Amino acid sequence: MTPPAAAQSMNASLITPGPPWLPVEVHESVDSTNAELARDPRPWRVVTAEEQRNGRGRLDRAWTTTPGTSIAASVLVPRPATAPLGWVPLVVGLALRDALTEVSGVEISLKWPNDLLVPADDDRKLAGILAELTPAGVVIGTGVNIDQERADLPVDRATSLRLAGVPGVSRESVLTAYLRSLATLLTQLDDDAYAVRTAYAAACGTLGRTVAAHLPKGEVHGVATEIDADGRLCLSTDNGPYAVAAGDVVHVR
């Protein structure tokens, strides 16, 4: 079988987001892109790798990559000057969603805070994001499934652009579009937070859904009504309003 066009190492010279980003670093193999970035934490640094030996997602879940068919990247961005810090992970999800839609044309929905789901593939997960606050700024790790077949993915609830009907998408074009979108939205978050919040709400498939929020003290069930000024998911529950600042949210089918 002829391998898909994307199944080759990324070409750093084709990843051209421009300022404020530093030149993108492409590694063949690292323990994790977040860990590699943390060794030299400079604002606007970008680290990507074909293979992560010890990648990590939200809630300490493993995030594996298939070389040549996915994106594993980490960036370091400054803390917002005026906007609430809680909005940074949401903005990252919006930036990645906008970039993937721009490059591939696939309809993508955000699950609060920043999981990317493909409605046409039974809301399977296309990408995941992990944001961590450090003294140097916010480290954002991103994993995107680009060209995998179903058997290449570690869990049934995952998908890829190939499985969504768009094989062979250029990973360089996705990463370039994502970095440009992220820089623009982070600037806009400080300049016009209302516009960013409105755009996020329009892309968020969690709003209006019945959800179960898995929290350290137990589960909270309710209907997601809005995202508040601090980036929290507001629920209408049988016991009244409840705001989720962090936790694993599941859409109830």
C-alpha positions in Angstrom: 0.0 0.0 0.0 1.3 3.4 -0.9 1.7 5.5 2.3 -0.4 8.8 2.5 1.4 11.9 1.4 1.4 13.2 5.0 3.4 10.2 6.2 6.7 11.9 6.0 8.6 14.1 8.4 7.4 17.6 8.7 9.4 20.3 6.9 10.2 23.1 9.3 10.8 25.5 6.4 7.1 25.1 5.4 5.8 26.1 8.8 5.7 29.9 8.5 3.5 31.6 11.1 5.7 34.7 11.3 6.0 37.0 14.3 5.7 36.8 17.2 6.6 33.1 16.9 10.2 31.9 17.0 11.3 29.5 14.2 9.5 26.2 14.6 11.6 23.3 15.9 10.9 19.8 14.4 12.3 16.9 16.4 12.1 13.2 15.3 11.6 11.9 18.9 11.2 13.5 22.4 9.9 12.3 25.7 7.2 14.9 25.4 7.0 18.2 23.6 5.9 20.0 26.8 9.0 18.6 28.6 11.3 19.6 25.7 9.8 23.1 25.8 10.2 23.4 29.6 14.0 22.8 29.3 14.3 26.2 27.5 11.1 28.1 28.2 11.2 31.2 25.9 8.0 33.1 25.0 6.7 32.2 21.6 8.9 29.1 21.3 7.3 26.2 19.3 8.4 22.6 19.6 7.0 19.7 17.6 8.0 16.1 17.2 7.2 13.1 15.1 7.2 10.8 18.1 6.4 11.4 21.8 7.6 8.6 24.0 5.8 9.9 27.1 3.2 12.3 25.9 0.5 13.4 28.3 -3.0 14.8 27.9 -5.5 16.2 30.3 -6.0 14.4 33.6 -2.7 12.6 33.1 -4.0 10.5 30.2 -1.5 9.2 27.8 -1.3 10.8 24.4 0.4 8.7 21.8 1.4 9.7 18.3 1.9 7.8 15.0 4.9 9.3 13.3 4.1 11.0 10.0 0.3 11.1 10.6 -0.3 13.5 13.5 0.8 16.7 15.1 2.3 16.8 18.6 3.3 20.4 19.4 3.9 22.6 22.4 4.2 26.4 22.5 4.9 28.9 25.3 2.8 32.1 25.3 2.8 35.0 27.8 0.1 35.3 30.4 -2.7 37.6 29.2 -2.2 41.3 30.1 -5.8 41.9 31.2 -8.0 38.9 30.4 -8.7 36.2 32.9 -6.2 33.3 32.7 -9.0 30.8 32.6 -9.8 31.9 29.0 -6.4 30.9 27.6 -7.1 27.1 27.3 -10.5 28.0 25.6 -8.8 30.4 23.2 -6.3 27.6 22.2 -9.2 25.3 21.4 -10.9 28.0 19.3 -7.7 28.8 17.5 -7.1 25.1 16.6 -10.6 24.6 15.6 -10.6 27.6 13.3 -7.3 26.5 11.7 -8.4 23.0 11.1 -11.7 24.2 9.5 -9.8 26.7 7.4 -7.3 24.1 6.1 -9.6 21.0 5.8 -13.2 22.3 5.5 -14.3 19.7 8.1 -17.0 20.8 10.5 -15.6 20.7 14.1 -17.3 21.4 17.4 -15.7 22.4 20.7 -16.4 20.4 23.8 -15.7 22.6 26.8 -13.0 23.5 27.6 -11.0 22.6 24.4 -11.6 19.1 23.0 -12.2 19.1 19.3 -15.0 16.8 18.1 -16.2 15.8 14.6 -20.0 15.7 14.5 -20.0 13.8 11.2 -18.0 11.0 12.9 -20.3 10.5 15.9 -18.6 13.3 17.8 -15.3 11.5 18.0 -12.3 13.4 19.3 -9.9 14.9 16.7 -7.6 16.8 18.9 -6.7 17.4 22.6 -5.0 20.3 24.4 -3.1 20.5 27.7 -2.3 24.0 29.1 0.0 24.4 32.1 0.9 27.6 33.9 4.6 28.1 34.5 6.7 31.0 35.8 7.7 31.8 32.1 4.1 31.8 30.8 1.5 29.3 29.7 2.8 26.1 28.1 0.3 24.6 25.7 0.6 21.1 24.4 -1.5 20.1 21.4 -2.1 16.7 19.8 -4.0 16.5 16.4 -4.9 13.4 14.5 -4.4 14.1 10.8 -4.0 11.1 8.6 -4.6 7.9 10.8 -6.8 5.1 9.8 -9.2 3.7 12.5 -6.8 0.9 13.5 -4.0 3.4 14.1 -5.9 5.2 16.9 -5.6 4.1 20.5 -9.3 4.4 21.4 -12.6 4.0 19.5 -13.7 7.5 20.4 -10.8 9.1 18.5 -10.9 10.2 14.9 -8.7 11.9 12.3 -9.1 14.2 9.3 -8.6 11.2 7.1 -11.5 9.4 8.8 -13.5 12.7 8.5 -13.2 12.4 4.7 -10.1 14.6 4.1 -7.0 12.5 3.7 -3.5 13.8 3.1 -3.9 17.2 4.7 -0.6 19.0 5.0 0.5 19.1 8.7 2.7 22.1 8.0 -0.4 24.1 6.8 -2.4 23.1 9.8 0.4 24.1 12.2 1.0 27.4 10.4 -2.7 28.3 10.5 -3.0 27.3 14.1 -0.1 29.4 15.3 -1.3 32.4 13.3 -4.8 32.0 14.7 -3.6 31.6 18.2 -1.4 34.7 18.2 -4.3 36.7 16.8 -6.9 35.5 19.3 -4.5 36.0 22.3 -4.1 39.6 21.2 -7.8 40.0 20.7 -8.5 38.4 24.1 -6.9 41.4 25.8 -8.3 44.0 23.3 -11.8 42.7 22.8 -12.6 39.8 25.1 -16.3 40.0 24.4 -15.7 39.2 20.7 -13.6 36.2 21.6 -16.1 34.9 24.1 -18.9 35.3 21.5 -16.9 33.4 18.9 -16.1 30.6 21.3 -19.7 30.2 22.3 -20.8 29.9 18.7 -18.3 27.1 18.2 -19.0 25.3 21.5 -21.2 22.2 21.1 -21.4 21.8 24.9 -23.8 24.8 25.3 -27.4 23.7 25.4 -26.4 20.1 26.1 -27.1 18.0 29.2 -23.7 17.2 30.7 -22.1 15.3 33.5 -19.2 17.1 35.1 -16.8 14.7 36.8 -15.3 16.7 39.7 -13.0 15.7 42.7 -16.0 15.8 45.0 -18.3 13.8 42.7 -20.5 14.3 39.6 -22.7 17.3 38.8 -25.4 16.9 36.2 -27.1 19.8 34.4 -27.7 21.7 31.2 -24.8 23.9 30.0 -26.2 27.4 29.7 -23.2 29.7 29.1 -19.5 30.4 29.5 -18.9 33.1 32.1 -16.3 35.9 32.1 -13.7 33.7 33.8 -14.1 30.9 31.3 -16.2 28.6 33.6 -18.9 26.4 32.2 -22.2 27.4 33.8 -24.8 24.7 34.5 -28.4 24.7 35.3 -28.9 21.9 37.8 -31.8 20.6 39.9 -30.0 22.3 42.9 -29.6 25.7 41.1 -26.8 27.3 39.1 -23.3 25.7 39.2 -20.1 26.9 37.6 -17.4 24.4 36.6 -13.9 25.9 36.6 -12.1 22.6 35.9 -13.1 19.0 35.4 -13.9 16.3 32.9 -17.2 17.1 31.2 -19.1 14.4 29.3 -22.0 15.1 26.9 -24.9 13.0 28.0 -26.4 11.1 25.0 
